[in-house]
Amino acid sequence: MEDYLVNPWLLETIALAKQADPNRVRPNPRVGALLLNDLNQVVGSGFHPEVGQSHAEVFAIQEAMQNGAQLERCRLFVSLEPCSHVGRTPACCDLILKHKIPEVWVASKDPNPKVNGLELLQKNGVAVHYTPLKEAIELNKIFWVNQLHKRPYIQLKMAESSNGFVTAKRGTGTPISCFESRQHAHQHLRHRVDAILTSAKTVLIDNPVLNVRLENETRELSVVVIDREGSLLKHPYLRLFYPRSHSRIVLVTDRITSVPELPPAVEVLPLAFVNGLVPLTELAQALWTSFDMAAILVESGPELASSLLRDQLVDEVHLYQSPHDALPSQAVPSFSKDLLDQSLMISTENCGEDLYQCFDFQHFN
């Protein structure tokens, strides 16, 4: 079944899958599909556009039928293993077998343990060609981490001075990054996640809004705050508590903490803190299983950042480095760069006067 000869049509399915908006598809994967007739002509194509809508294979088959194709003489190419279970939509394998499509090419398996599409198709006489492509897996690395590790895909954002400090003066929220870097973070980081994770200490010092501010749009964003004693509830005028219509604030408290009546859009996630510290792995898994958060961005101080990195819970680090120094006697140092040793730098660019770098730990492999 496994075939390492790269078929160019599989690369076309990946290009199709990229047409989907990740924000509309998440927590589902992005998938593209093509149907070719026996003359090697494309007779149907499609991609999965949104959670709850038809999968890529369905659109490709529907288009091929409209074009009068004889499906029993076609080959199906798909970027991800066809689903074999019924979820929000019917199983694609059933549709493939119904239309007697004799041959299926796949660029990546589905890490969801409920899916055994390739085996099912093969057992029913379909010629299956599995060609694992790195591009197909990387396209859905959020989905892979969700399924393999049962937690959100966690990205860490940090801005630091050229000599490695995150704020010019302890106890203050002195900006380090430039305007262009902050714009970049909204457009490329906050815009693409389900929530921001931070600490009560950071919120009390910076008093941030933690929403998404784009050029022509301001959008709500859910926030998760590690707040052992529910201290933020004593500060109702924090900008974080703006009126929300479809997002929420999750306060992560010690399970022995009693909290007063909660304001609108605020929920509590009680966990058993150990020596005053939240169990980070348990927190990450709870955000995935109980709150359906597939991708989160961490915007916090270096203490939480370092703990997440040490526990190998960070998938990407987004580092904005200013060309300016901070005065070491008053500043707060960033996390140790030794914690990036197991990562791979995947991109770098200039954001105004700052240098932006992205590091990936490849936990989806």
C-alpha positions as CSV (number, residue, x, y, z in Angstrom):
1,M,0.0,0.0,0.0
2,E,2.8,2.4,0.8
3,D,4.3,4.1,-2.2
4,Y,7.2,6.6,-2.0
5,L,7.0,7.7,-5.7
6,V,5.6,11.2,-5.4
7,N,2.6,11.6,-7.7
8,P,2.2,15.3,-8.9
9,W,-1.6,15.0,-8.6
10,L,-1.2,14.6,-4.8
11,L,0.7,17.9,-4.7
12,E,-2.4,19.4,-6.5
13,T,-4.6,18.2,-3.7
14,I,-2.5,20.0,-1.2
15,A,-2.7,23.2,-3.2
16,L,-6.5,22.7,-3.2
17,A,-6.6,22.2,0.6
18,K,-4.7,25.4,1.1
19,Q,-7.7,27.3,-0.3
20,A,-9.6,26.6,2.9
21,D,-9.5,29.2,5.6
22,P,-8.0,27.6,8.7
23,N,-10.2,29.6,11.1
24,R,-13.3,28.2,9.4
25,V,-12.1,24.6,9.2
26,R,-10.5,24.2,12.7
27,P,-10.6,21.8,14.5
28,N,-11.0,19.8,11.3
29,P,-8.0,19.3,9.0
30,R,-7.7,21.1,5.6
31,V,-8.2,18.6,2.8
32,G,-8.2,18.7,-1.0
33,A,-9.4,16.0,-3.5
34,L,-9.2,15.4,-7.2
35,L,-10.9,12.8,-9.5
36,L,-9.2,11.8,-12.8
37,N,-10.8,9.8,-15.6
38,D,-9.1,7.1,-17.6
39,L,-7.8,9.8,-20.0
40,N,-6.0,11.4,-17.1
41,Q,-8.3,14.4,-17.2
42,V,-9.5,16.1,-14.0
43,V,-13.3,15.6,-13.9
44,G,-13.9,16.7,-10.3
45,S,-12.2,18.6,-7.5
46,G,-12.9,20.1,-4.1
47,F,-11.7,21.0,-0.7
48,H,-13.3,21.0,2.8
49,P,-14.4,24.6,3.4
50,E,-15.9,24.7,6.9
51,V,-16.7,22.6,9.9
52,G,-20.0,20.9,9.4
53,Q,-19.9,21.1,5.6
54,S,-19.1,18.4,3.1
55,H,-15.6,16.9,2.9
56,A,-13.3,17.4,-0.1
57,E,-14.1,13.9,-1.5
58,V,-17.8,14.8,-1.6
59,F,-17.3,17.9,-3.6
60,A,-15.0,16.2,-6.0
61,I,-17.4,13.3,-6.6
62,Q,-20.4,15.6,-7.0
63,E,-18.6,17.6,-9.6
64,A,-17.4,14.5,-11.4
65,M,-21.0,13.2,-11.6
66,Q,-22.2,16.6,-12.9
67,N,-19.6,16.3,-15.6
68,G,-20.9,12.9,-16.6
69,A,-17.8,11.0,-15.5
70,Q,-17.9,7.2,-15.1
71,L,-16.7,7.0,-11.5
72,E,-15.9,3.3,-11.7
73,R,-13.2,4.2,-14.2
74,C,-11.7,7.1,-12.2
75,R,-8.9,7.6,-9.8
76,L,-9.3,9.6,-6.6
77,F,-6.4,11.7,-5.2
78,V,-6.8,13.1,-1.7
79,S,-4.4,14.9,0.6
80,L,-5.6,13.1,3.8
81,E,-6.9,9.6,4.4
82,P,-10.7,9.4,3.7
83,C,-12.7,9.2,6.9
84,S,-14.3,5.9,7.8
85,H,-16.6,7.0,10.7
86,V,-19.7,9.1,10.9
87,G,-19.2,12.5,12.6
88,R,-20.8,15.8,11.6
89,T,-21.0,14.3,8.1
90,P,-21.2,10.8,6.6
91,A,-18.1,8.7,6.1
92,C,-16.3,9.4,2.9
93,C,-15.2,5.8,2.5
94,D,-18.8,4.7,2.2
95,L,-19.3,7.2,-0.6
96,I,-16.2,5.9,-2.4
97,L,-17.3,2.3,-2.2
98,K,-20.9,3.3,-3.2
99,H,-19.6,4.8,-6.5
100,K,-17.2,1.9,-7.0
101,I,-14.1,4.2,-7.4
102,P,-11.4,1.5,-8.0
103,E,-8.2,3.4,-7.1
104,V,-7.4,5.9,-4.3
105,W,-4.1,7.9,-3.8
106,V,-3.5,9.5,-0.4
107,A,-0.7,11.9,0.8
108,S,-1.1,11.5,4.5
109,K,-2.8,9.2,7.0
110,D,-5.3,10.5,9.5
111,P,-4.0,10.5,13.1
112,N,-7.5,10.2,14.5
113,P,-7.7,6.7,16.0
114,K,-11.3,6.5,14.9
115,V,-10.2,6.5,11.2
116,N,-9.1,3.4,9.4
117,G,-10.0,4.4,5.9
118,L,-7.1,3.0,4.0
119,E,-7.6,-0.5,5.5
120,L,-11.3,-0.4,4.9
121,L,-11.0,0.6,1.3
122,Q,-8.3,-2.0,0.6
123,K,-10.4,-4.8,2.3
124,N,-13.2,-3.9,-0.1
125,G,-11.1,-4.2,-3.2
126,V,-9.9,-0.6,-3.8
127,A,-6.4,-0.2,-5.0
128,V,-4.8,2.1,-2.3
129,H,-1.6,4.0,-2.9
130,Y,-0.3,5.7,0.2
131,T,2.5,8.3,-0.5
132,P,3.4,10.1,2.7
133,L,4.2,13.7,1.9
134,K,5.8,16.1,4.5
135,E,3.8,19.0,2.9
136,A,0.5,17.2,3.6
137,I,1.3,16.6,7.2
138,E,2.7,20.1,7.9
139,L,-0.4,21.6,6.3
140,N,-2.4,20.0,9.2
141,K,0.1,20.1,12.0
142,I,-2.4,21.7,14.4
143,F,-4.8,18.7,13.7
144,W,-1.9,16.2,14.2
145,V,-0.9,17.7,17.5
146,N,-4.6,17.7,18.7
147,Q,-5.0,14.1,17.8
148,L,-1.6,12.7,18.9
149,H,-1.2,14.7,22.1
150,K,-4.9,15.4,23.0
151,R,-4.1,19.1,23.6
152,P,-4.2,22.4,21.7
153,Y,-1.4,23.4,19.3
154,I,0.5,25.8,21.5
155,Q,2.3,28.9,20.2
156,L,4.4,31.1,22.4
157,K,5.0,34.8,21.6
158,M,7.8,36.7,23.2
159,A,9.3,40.2,22.6
160,E,12.7,40.9,24.0
161,S,15.4,43.5,23.9
162,S,18.7,42.9,22.0
163,N,20.4,41.9,25.2
164,G,17.6,39.5,26.2
165,F,15.1,41.3,28.5
166,V,11.3,41.3,28.2
167,T,10.5,44.6,30.0
168,A,12.6,47.6,30.8
169,K,11.5,47.7,34.4
170,R,10.2,44.9,36.7
171,G,6.6,45.2,37.6
172,T,5.7,47.4,34.6
173,G,4.5,46.6,31.1
174,T,7.0,48.6,29.2
175,P,6.7,47.9,25.5
176,I,9.7,46.2,23.9
177,S,8.6,45.5,20.3
178,C,7.9,48.1,17.7
179,F,4.5,49.0,16.1
180,E,5.1,46.8,13.0
181,S,5.8,43.8,15.3
182,R,2.6,44.3,17.2
183,Q,0.7,44.5,13.9
184,H,2.4,41.3,12.7
185,A,1.4,39.5,16.0
186,H,-2.3,40.4,15.5
187,Q,-2.4,39.4,11.8
188,H,-0.3,36.3,11.9
189,L,-0.7,35.0,15.5
190,R,-3.8,36.2,17.3
191,H,-5.9,36.0,14.2
192,R,-5.2,32.3,13.8
193,V,-5.9,30.9,17.2
194,D,-8.9,30.1,19.4
195,A,-7.6,31.7,22.6
196,I,-4.8,33.5,24.3
197,L,-3.2,31.9,27.4
198,T,-1.7,34.2,30.0
199,S,-1.3,34.7,33.8
200,A,-3.1,36.9,36.3
201,K,0.2,38.6,37.0
202,T,0.6,39.6,33.4
203,V,-3.0,40.9,33.2
204,L,-2.7,42.9,36.4
205,I,0.6,44.5,35.2
206,D,-0.3,45.2,31.5
207,N,-4.1,45.5,31.7
208,P,-4.4,44.2,28.1
209,V,-7.5,43.8,26.0
210,L,-6.2,40.6,24.3
211,N,-8.5,40.8,21.3
212,V,-7.7,40.8,17.6
213,R,-7.1,44.2,16.0
214,L,-6.6,44.1,12.2
215,E,-6.5,46.9,9.7
216,N,-10.3,47.0,9.1
217,E,-11.6,44.8,11.9
218,T,-11.6,44.3,15.7
219,R,-12.6,40.8,16.8
220,E,-13.2,39.1,20.1
221,L,-10.9,36.4,21.3
222,S,-11.3,34.0,24.1
223,V,-8.7,34.2,26.9
224,V,-7.4,31.7,29.4
225,V,-5.9,33.1,32.6
226,I,-4.0,31.1,35.2
227,D,-5.4,32.8,38.3
228,R,-4.9,30.5,41.3
229,E,-7.1,32.5,43.7
230,G,-9.5,34.1,41.2
231,S,-7.9,37.5,41.9
232,L,-9.0,39.1,38.6
233,L,-12.6,39.0,39.8
234,K,-11.6,41.7,42.4
235,H,-10.8,44.0,39.5
236,P,-14.0,44.3,37.4
237,Y,-12.7,47.3,35.5
238,L,-9.8,45.5,33.8
239,R,-10.0,46.0,30.0
240,L,-10.1,42.2,29.6
241,F,-13.7,42.3,30.9
242,Y,-15.1,44.0,27.9
243,P,-18.6,42.9,26.8
244,R,-18.4,39.7,24.9
245,S,-21.0,38.1,22.5
246,H,-19.2,34.9,21.4
247,S,-16.0,34.5,23.3
248,R,-15.2,33.7,26.9
249,I,-12.7,34.2,29.8
250,V,-11.6,31.0,31.4
251,L,-10.0,31.4,34.9
252,V,-7.8,28.5,35.8
253,T,-8.0,28.3,39.6
254,D,-6.9,25.9,42.3
255,R,-9.8,23.5,42.9
256,I,-9.9,24.5,46.6
257,T,-10.5,28.1,45.7
258,S,-14.0,29.4,46.1
259,V,-15.0,32.2,43.7
260,P,-17.9,34.6,44.0
261,E,-20.6,34.9,41.4
262,L,-19.1,35.1,38.0
263,P,-19.6,38.0,35.6
264,P,-21.0,37.3,32.1
265,A,-18.7,35.2,29.7
266,V,-16.5,34.1,32.6
267,E,-16.0,30.4,33.4
268,V,-13.8,28.7,36.0
269,L,-11.6,25.7,35.3
270,P,-10.6,24.2,38.7
271,L,-7.4,22.2,38.8
272,A,-5.3,20.8,41.6
273,F,-2.3,23.2,41.8
274,V,0.9,21.5,43.1
275,N,3.2,23.6,45.3
276,G,1.3,26.7,44.0
277,L,1.8,25.8,40.4
278,V,-0.8,24.8,37.8
279,P,-0.3,21.3,36.3
280,L,0.4,22.5,32.7
281,T,-0.1,19.2,30.9
282,E,-3.5,18.7,32.6
283,L,-4.4,22.3,31.8
284,A,-3.5,21.8,28.1
285,Q,-5.5,18.6,27.8
286,A,-8.5,20.2,29.5
287,L,-8.5,23.1,27.1
288,W,-8.7,20.6,24.2
289,T,-11.2,18.1,25.7
290,S,-13.5,20.5,27.7
291,F,-13.2,23.8,25.8
292,D,-12.6,22.7,22.2
293,M,-9.5,24.9,21.9
294,A,-7.5,23.5,19.0
295,A,-4.9,26.3,18.8
296,I,-3.8,28.8,21.5
297,L,-1.3,31.6,21.8
298,V,0.7,32.2,25.0
299,E,1.4,35.8,25.8
300,S,2.9,35.9,29.3
301,G,6.0,36.6,31.2
302,P,9.1,34.4,31.0
303,E,8.2,32.3,34.0
304,L,5.2,30.6,32.4
305,A,6.9,30.5,29.0
306,S,9.9,28.7,30.5
307,S,7.7,26.2,32.3
308,L,5.8,25.4,29.1
309,L,9.0,24.9,27.2
310,R,10.5,22.7,29.9
311,D,7.4,20.5,29.8
312,Q,7.7,20.2,26.0
313,L,4.2,21.7,25.6
314,V,5.2,24.5,23.1
315,D,4.9,23.7,19.4
316,E,6.1,27.1,18.0
317,V,8.0,30.0,19.5
318,H,7.5,33.5,17.8
319,L,10.3,35.8,18.9
320,Y,10.4,39.5,18.2
321,Q,13.8,41.0,19.0
322,S,14.3,44.7,19.3
323,P,17.6,46.3,18.3
324,H,17.6,48.3,21.5
325,D,19.2,47.3,24.8
326,A,17.4,47.3,28.2
327,L,19.1,48.3,31.4
328,P,20.0,45.0,33.1
329,S,19.7,46.3,36.7
330,Q,16.0,47.0,36.3
331,A,14.9,44.7,33.5
332,V,13.4,41.2,33.5
333,P,15.3,38.5,31.6
334,S,13.7,36.5,28.9
335,F,13.6,32.7,28.9
336,S,16.8,30.8,28.4
337,K,17.5,30.1,24.7
338,D,18.8,26.7,25.6
339,L,15.1,25.8,25.7
340,L,15.0,26.2,21.9
341,D,17.7,23.6,21.3
342,Q,15.3,20.9,20.1
343,S,13.5,23.3,17.7
344,L,14.0,24.2,14.1
345,M,14.0,27.8,12.9
346,I,11.4,27.9,10.1
347,S,11.2,31.6,9.2
348,T,12.8,34.9,9.9
349,E,11.9,38.4,8.7
350,N,12.2,42.1,9.6
351,C,9.2,43.7,11.3
352,G,10.0,47.4,11.2
353,E,13.2,47.7,13.2
354,D,12.7,44.4,14.9
355,L,13.8,40.9,13.9
356,Y,11.1,38.3,13.9
357,Q,12.0,34.6,14.2
358,C,9.8,31.5,14.3
359,F,10.9,28.2,15.8
360,D,9.1,24.9,15.4
361,F,9.5,21.9,17.6
362,Q,7.9,19.5,15.0
363,H,5.7,17.8,17.6
364,F,3.4,16.8,14.8
365,N,5.8,14.2,13.4
